[in-house]
Amino acid sequence: MKKTLKLGAALAAVGLAASACGSAPVSTSGGSTSGGSASAAAANWSACMVTDTGGIDDHSFNAESWAGMQDAAKASGGKVSVSYVQSTTENDYTSNISNLVAKGCKYIVTVGFAMADATTASAKKNPSQQYAIVDNASSGTQIQGLEFNTAQGAFLGGYFAAGMTKTGKVATFGGAKYPTVTVYMDGFWEGVQYYNQQHHTKVQVLGWSEKTQQGTFDTSANPFGDQAGGKQIAQTFQSQGADIVFPVAGGTGIGALQAAQASNGKLNAIWVDDDGCESNASYCSSIMTSVTKGIATAVNTSVTDAYNGKFSSTAFIGTLANGGTGLAPFHDWSSKVPAALQTELGTVKQAIIDGSIKITSTSQPTASS
């Protein structure tokens, strides 16, 4: 169900987007992109997006959200225009959303857990405005939450990592300590523990403990766009004996891919949110698999429903069962993953879906969100 990103073309077309809140957004109508707002004027209905601080080219959740916006524009046959504005810091959230309301956007999509307060405040000031927020719960009657139980997909990622490690140590780290980040890390940790139980092994997880909720996070002012920091964290894990790293940090995670590529095979990675071999093709040889989040499909559906007069503030929750999370193909690693492990992963996936394996992360979204 996951929508494949065509980052090479899509992001090249939008690469000149404004990074400051006062600049004009990039707009598209029916799938074509251009600067300014001319195409927005040509369409009948506009949907606008505010990125989180990692930027539109984070090869992760911002890029996935934008892909979903563009898909909705294409599906409308030119009747929906989409545009985005970038947030350089969290201080930009409120003004960016306010500017889009003033612009007359019919639907506003905000991206990221940290944008909840600004989105809710805008809704209170503008009772006729409709919103969607990626990675957060629904709020009131105006905001639809697009949430994902990525603990399920990450459980598979942890099980996979435990089955593939040669050193007996794997690692994970986050951008910031948000529930939408730690839910991945919890799932990864639980997957490793489950593998240990099934195989009587003692694979260690560096960088996170679900029991203590303590671990490693980027400490920069831009925790989802700090490639240098991500590289340093990954290299530290490697020096501590880890041979697989799972960054849950947006663009910061690209630094971990750089560290993996530079290690000449001593360190490899599991990517997050989208299929890393498609969004970060130059690092594919170091990407064993990816824990995916169906953001593009969810955003596309939300925007399309709103355009068709079917907006609902009931939260969407992506799961293994509905394709909202999962493992990407192994790509360059296909011949290196034992057939027995691949079979086990299928069994574990079904056991999570049918409830015989219960994931305990307290960060999992619930149907009542």
C-alpha positions, 0 to 999 in steps of 0.5 A: 500500500505504501506509495513509492517516492520519486524523490529524484524528480519530485524534490528537484522540482521543489528544491527552491522552496522558501526556508523562512516563514515569510517567503512564498510557498512552492505550489503545484496544481495537478502535479506540476510544480512552480514557484510562487502562487500562480498555479494555486490561483488556477485550481479550485481548491487548495491544500497547504503543508507546513514542514517540520524543521528537517525540511522538505528534502529530509528523505523521510517524513517531510518528503513523504508527506509532500509526496502524498500532497502531490499525489492528491493534486494529480488525482484531482485532475488539476482541481486541487493545488498543493503547496508547502512552506518550510519551518527552519525552527519550531518558532516558525510553526505558528506564523507558517500556519497563520500565513496559510490560513490568511492565504485562504488554504482550504486544508492545512496539513502540518507535519510532525509531533512537535506541531501539535500545539501550534495546530490546535491553537490555529484551529481554536482561532479559525473554527471553520478551518480544517487540518490534518497533522502527521504523527499526532492524534486528532483534536476536536472536530477540525483536526484529523490525526494521521498516526502510525503504530510503527512499533509493529514495523520496528519490532520486525526491524529489531527481530531482523537486526538480531538475526543478522548481527555478527557482533551481537550488538545493534543500535538505535538512536532518535532525533528528539525524544518524542513518542513518535520517535520512541515508539520506533525505538521501543518496537526495535528493542522489543523485537530484539528481545523476542528474537533472543527469547526464541533463539536463546541468544543475547543480542544487545541494543545500544542507544535505547532501553524500553524499560528505562525509556532512556537512550541516545538522541541528537542534541543539536538545535536541528535534531532532524537535520543534523547529518554531522551529528548523526554520523558521529553517533553512528560511529560511536556505536560502531566503536562500541561494537554495534554492526547495525544501526537504526536511526529514527531521526529524519535527515539526521539519519543520513549521517548514520548512512554516511558512517555505514558507507564509510565503514566498508561493511563493518556497520550497516543500517536499517532506514526509517519511514520510507524505503531507504534504497529509493530515497537514499539510493547512493547508500543502498548497499549499506541499507539492509532494509527499512521500517516503513510508515505509510505517510504518503498514502495517508496524506493523499487519502486525507486531502482527497477526502477533505476535497470531496467533502468527506473530512473526518476528525477520526484518527487514521492509524497505520498498522501492519494489517493495513499497510501503514507500517512494515519492512521494505524489501532487502534490495542489495541484501536479498541474497544475504538474508537467510531463508529461515529468517525471512520465513520467521519474519513472516510468521512474526508479522502475522502473530503481531497482526492476530495479537498473539505477539503483544507489543507493550510500548506505551507510545503506541497510538490507540483507536481512541486518540 
